[in-house]
């Protein structure tokens, strides 16, 4: 008897009573998609997503309205899709779920209850062409491993290279999840030998769900001979960016070394250190040493070199020279090998910087000699003087004062 009464009540609530009292109310629709085991709420839905999930949060006040079979999702050109689940969350609040394959294009469907229209559902679809068009590769960088260091470079010494690292920042208007099976890779190719190494770039789960990611890959082989390498980033069958790096010989690197400027490092008795273009007057400092600004003429250079600092006119009690290893780029690198006590500078005429015996620059402690005019209008020869950038600056300053009447 009770079962008969229950069915009668359900019929009354769902069909006999006014529709507004028995039908679901307050629906809120959400669309998400699944890819590579991840759930993403970022729309549009990519063409290669594993599935599309449409959720509706409903207020179901009667038992008759809480049957999953009463709900369906209708898309144009295909049969109605039955609900996958209907769960009660709290009181009359229920969550209705539909799971469906990714449509081939942007589509608008209808959420139905007992074949009656409830709400409109829009599923935007992202095509492979649109995804690749929106993909942007920025800050492409090739770094060279030199010993314990990794330095961004366009040019490097091939014999010093311990490995290459290619990195970039990948950006997209939508999540990077389509790359899970579309594929991202870097192709390293040696133009001299034609050897090519394809290195796939694997993105983490957090990177796939993000719209921006930092990617880094390294080839399995180390370029040990001079030549040009190209690095091409590819997503699917599309090339995003290509750049060149050049491996040069150690001899060419040594010839490219230049001293762009010289300074003096001056330390007082209180321990303070300052830099000066010209050496100070004796008695105004406690220690003094040279400072050279060194660079390579090769663009984007990164290489290590061994420099020798020779002390001109030094007595035998002090080492005549010292050697130092330094990382050189195409920008000025400050090199200050150390300072000498003031008492030991009496017989020091200056400092010379050399590489494999070749003089790169000098920091002279001798004053710039003044030119003496003879009675015949000529110039008396000056004593030997090691010309430096500091002397060049002083000459320019004196000429400017002379031209301006100073």
HELIX and SHEET records of a PDB file:
HELIX    1   1 UNK A    2  UNK A   11  1                                  10    
HELIX    2   2 UNK A   12  UNK A   16  3                                   5    
HELIX    3   3 UNK A   19  UNK A   22  1                                   4    
HELIX    4   4 UNK A   63  UNK A   66  5                                   4    
HELIX    5   5 UNK A   68  UNK A   70  5                                   3    
HELIX    6   6 UNK A  128  UNK A  134  1                                   7    
HELIX    7   7 UNK A  158  UNK A  160  5                                   3    
HELIX    8   8 UNK A  176  UNK A  178  5                                   3    
HELIX    9   9 UNK A  179  UNK A  182  1                                   4    
HELIX   10  10 UNK A  205  UNK A  208  1                                   4    
HELIX   11  11 UNK A  250  UNK A  255  1                                   6    
HELIX   12  12 UNK A  342  UNK A  344  5                                   3    
HELIX   13  13 UNK A  389  UNK A  403  1                                  15    
SHEET    1   A 5 UNK A  38  UNK A  40  0                                        
SHEET    2   A 5 UNK A  25  UNK A  35 -1                                        
SHEET    3   A 5 UNK A  51  UNK A  59 -1                                        
SHEET    4   A 5 UNK A  93  UNK A 100 -1                                        
SHEET    5   A 5 UNK A  85  UNK A  90 -1                                        
SHEET    1   B 2 UNK A  45  UNK A  46  0                                        
SHEET    2   B 2 UNK A 125  UNK A 126  1                                        
SHEET    1   C 4 UNK A  81  UNK A  82  0                                        
SHEET    2   C 4 UNK A  71  UNK A  74 -1                                        
SHEET    3   C 4 UNK A 107  UNK A 113 -1                                        
SHEET    4   C 4 UNK A 116  UNK A 123 -1                                        
SHEET    1   D 4 UNK A 149  UNK A 152  0                                        
SHEET    2   D 4 UNK A 136  UNK A 146 -1                                        
SHEET    3   D 4 UNK A 164  UNK A 171 -1                                        
SHEET    4   D 4 UNK A 212  UNK A 217 -1                                        
SHEET    1   E 7 UNK A 196  UNK A 200  0                                        
SHEET    2   E 7 UNK A 184  UNK A 190 -1                                        
SHEET    3   E 7 UNK A 227  UNK A 235 -1                                        
SHEET    4   E 7 UNK A 238  UNK A 248 -1                                        
SHEET    5   E 7 UNK A 155  UNK A 157  1                                        
SHEET    6   E 7 UNK A 301  UNK A 312  1                                        
SHEET    7   E 7 UNK A 321  UNK A 329 -1                                        
SHEET    1   F 8 UNK A 196  UNK A 200  0                                        
SHEET    2   F 8 UNK A 184  UNK A 190 -1                                        
SHEET    3   F 8 UNK A 227  UNK A 235 -1                                        
SHEET    4   F 8 UNK A 238  UNK A 248 -1                                        
SHEET    5   F 8 UNK A 155  UNK A 157  1                                        
SHEET    6   F 8 UNK A 301  UNK A 312  1                                        
SHEET    7   F 8 UNK A 350  UNK A 355 -1                                        
SHEET    8   F 8 UNK A 358  UNK A 364 -1                                        
SHEET    1   G 4 UNK A 273  UNK A 276  0                                        
SHEET    2   G 4 UNK A 257  UNK A 267 -1                                        
SHEET    3   G 4 UNK A 287  UNK A 296 -1                                        
SHEET    4   G 4 UNK A 333  UNK A 335 -1                                        
SHEET    1   H 4 UNK A 273  UNK A 276  0                                        
SHEET    2   H 4 UNK A 257  UNK A 267 -1                                        
SHEET    3   H 4 UNK A 287  UNK A 296 -1                                        
SHEET    4   H 4 UNK A 340  UNK A 341 -1                                        
SHEET    1   I 2 UNK A 372  UNK A 373  0                                        
SHEET    2   I 2 UNK A 379  UNK A 380 -1                                        
END                                                                             
